Amino acid sequence: MITIYYAACAIELFAALQAVPLSSANRQRHVYRAYLFLCGFTALFLSSTAALLGAPALPEFAQHSRWQGVGAFGFMTSFVRLMANYAHAQFRPKIMAGLIFFTLLAAALTV
């Protein structure tokens, strides 16, 4: 099971590497930058989950659990940002207020 998490992490890192040139040379660069962060945080979540499952003691388990929480927080916020960029809604005041509220709520739940 741990091998599957590491394999999925490698796939996410490969997808993030593909998004790097697209995020600087494309007209839709905001969408690709949000996708880059989404892939990065997903890779962090998957690698910390794999390390969490193989942790030999409680302190290592707790440390990997914290990194897993950071990855989950980053995934949630970057996914919402990706959807806002994809729909071209990031410049509307109500949408931005909702994004900021969601980010603050996710940060509070993560802490």
C-alpha positions as MATLAB code, in Angstrom:
seq = 'MITIYYAACAIELFAALQAVPLSSANRQRHVYRAYLFLCGFTALFLSSTAALLGAPALPEFAQHSRWQGVGAFGFMTSFVRLMANYAHAQFRPKIMAGLIFFTLLAAALTV';
ca = [
       0.000    0.000    0.000;
       2.849    2.365    0.797;
       4.308    1.774   -2.664;
       1.064    2.914   -4.275;
       1.213    6.211   -2.359;
       4.806    6.805   -3.448;
       3.942    5.954   -7.061;
       1.016    8.394   -6.997;
       3.342   11.019   -5.486;
       5.765   10.528   -8.390;
       2.925   10.930  -10.880;
       1.834   14.159   -9.187;
       5.379   15.523   -9.250;
       5.611   14.688  -12.960;
       2.341   16.532  -13.582;
       3.665   19.502  -11.603;
       6.829   19.551  -13.724;
       4.706   19.660  -16.852;
       2.765   22.625  -15.492;
       5.931   24.696  -14.874;
       6.577   25.758  -18.504;
       2.862   26.158  -19.168;
       2.487   28.519  -16.213;
       4.983   30.978  -17.656;
       4.382   30.859  -21.401;
       0.641   30.470  -21.783;
      -2.273   32.869  -21.881;
      -4.035   30.791  -19.196;
      -1.019   30.956  -16.862;
      -3.110   31.522  -13.714;
      -4.920   28.235  -14.280;
      -1.643   26.375  -14.774;
      -0.081   27.985  -11.699;
      -3.039   26.904   -9.599;
      -2.706   23.410  -11.102;
       1.000   23.439  -10.253;
       0.232   24.179   -6.599;
      -2.557   21.595   -6.600;
      -0.159   18.905   -7.835;
       2.535   19.965   -5.372;
       0.251   19.831   -2.354;
      -1.220   16.531   -3.511;
       2.300   15.099   -3.769;
       3.072   16.380   -0.259;
      -0.114   14.779    1.072;
       0.610   11.440   -0.628;
       4.245   11.267    0.462;
       3.401   12.170    4.046;
       0.628    9.560    4.063;
       3.073    6.909    2.860;
       5.628    7.939    5.476;
       2.875    8.020    8.115;
       1.904    4.434    7.355;
       5.522    3.319    7.693;
       6.337    5.331   10.820;
       8.093    3.200   13.451;
       7.158    5.288   16.492;
       4.640    7.846   17.704;
       6.828   10.999   17.317;
       7.491   10.227   13.644;
       3.802    9.455   13.165;
       2.853   12.835   14.667;
       5.354   14.697   12.473;
       4.066   13.057    9.287;
       0.508   13.699   10.408;
       1.284   17.427   10.638;
       2.710   17.433    7.121;
      -0.360   15.557    5.957;
      -2.523   18.335    7.412;
      -0.471   20.974    5.602;
      -0.872   19.039    2.359;
      -4.629   18.754    2.873;
      -4.947   22.473    3.609;
      -2.913   23.368    0.536;
      -4.902   20.960   -1.609;
      -8.240   22.419   -0.556;
      -7.247   26.031   -1.055;
      -5.420   25.445   -4.344;
      -8.360   23.427   -5.696;
     -10.749   26.272   -4.937;
      -8.298   28.706   -6.542;
      -8.018   26.463   -9.614;
     -11.785   26.383  -10.036;
     -12.019   30.172   -9.648;
      -9.288   30.698  -12.242;
     -10.793   28.154  -14.603;
     -14.178   29.903  -14.462;
     -12.567   33.377  -14.740;
     -14.316   34.337  -11.519;
     -11.299   35.384   -9.456;
     -11.768   39.086  -10.195;
     -15.346   39.351   -8.937;
     -15.553   40.859   -5.436;
     -18.035   38.330   -4.053;
     -16.010   35.420   -5.379;
     -12.799   36.822   -3.880;
     -14.545   37.345   -0.535;
     -15.697   33.731   -0.647;
     -12.191   32.529   -1.503;
     -10.664   34.488    1.351;
     -13.328   33.226    3.764;
     -12.798   29.618    2.647;
      -9.021   29.939    3.012;
      -9.338   31.361    6.523;
     -11.840   28.665    7.488;
      -9.586   25.917    6.116;
      -6.588   27.399    7.966;
      -8.573   27.473   11.216;
      -9.668   23.868   10.771;
      -6.113   22.806    9.952;
      -4.709   24.444   13.073;
];
